[in-house]
Amino acid sequence: MHGFLAGSLKVERVTVPIRGLPSALAGLRLVQLSDFHFDGLRLSKSLLGEALATAQAEQPDLIVLTGDYVTDDPSPIGALCAYLGELRATYGVWAVLGNHDIEWPESRQVVTQAMTQVGIRVLWNQVAYPVGQGLAVVGLADFWSKEFRPAPVLQSLPPELPRLVLAHNPDSAEVLQRWRVDLQLSGHTHGGQVVIPGWGPLPARTRTWFQRIPRWLRRWIPSPLFNQNCDRVILHWEWSEGLHRVGQNQLYVNRGLGTYLPGRLFCPPEVTVITLTQEAAVKPEESAAVGVLV
């Protein structure tokens, strides 16, 4: 499929202010990779190699992987981990699983074990402190799993503690508004794969279109972008890629590396480089001017 269907890799750079971030962590550099779908069809070894080399060239402090390493059969995870195991960051490589990584009954165990064996820490409703006690990294179970239980995890953290939350599906951001989430990192959407400039991701529109197609033609349409379920990938297509404010929280959605048919249009595969900065303190006189209690 690549590079004709996937297109050229793009590096997205974003700076995100974090409230209460310790000064020692200002400038912390993260690299995010997502949605590999390493199954022999949806991600070429050349694009994978380019993405990993690009990630490594950034000399990241932390690398985060946000799910969907395989598609259905988990067996390719061993071959993928032969590549992922070469990733290096000052504070390690951390990961969560996506819905495709738990597709088969044995998938979660197989994927987790393979990644753990190459030094990648997989979080499943867990909290870690790879850069120290001043910043928590939370990894949640996949939103569609029966084990998505953010409450006990997030409620265990002191309210003043800055935290990153790794959660594969960006729809979870709606639920997570109940808690402090300084930055949620997600994937899952592939950015919509086909994006019409000025109009947005095509999958958000295709359910209506599909219903207008004669029934005898529908079964011949091969792509998940053009079937009756494509709009169920996520509810919030407005969060299909990039940085968003969700209530008081921040969400970044990576477009991923893997590609389904019919390919990508105006939606290139992505490596994300995120720099964390300290959020500027609001002066008392400025707070009073806008009616904020301090």
Buried (B, 14 or more C-beta within 10 A) or exposed (E): BBBEBBBEBEBBEBEBBBEBBBEEBEEBBBBBBBBBBBBEEBBBEEBBEBBBEBBBEBEBBBBBBBBBBBBEBBBBBBBBBEBBBEBEBEBBBBBBBBBBBBBBEEBBEBBBBBBEEBEBBBBBBBBBEBBEEBBBBBBBBBBBBEEBEBEEBBEEBEEEBBBBBBBBBBBBBBBBEEBBBBBBBBBBBBBBBBBEEEEBBBBBBBBEEBEEBEEEEEEEBEBBBBBEEBBEBBEBBEBBBBBBEBEEBBBBBBBBBBBBBBBBBBBBBBBBBBBBBBBEEEEEEEEEEEEEEE
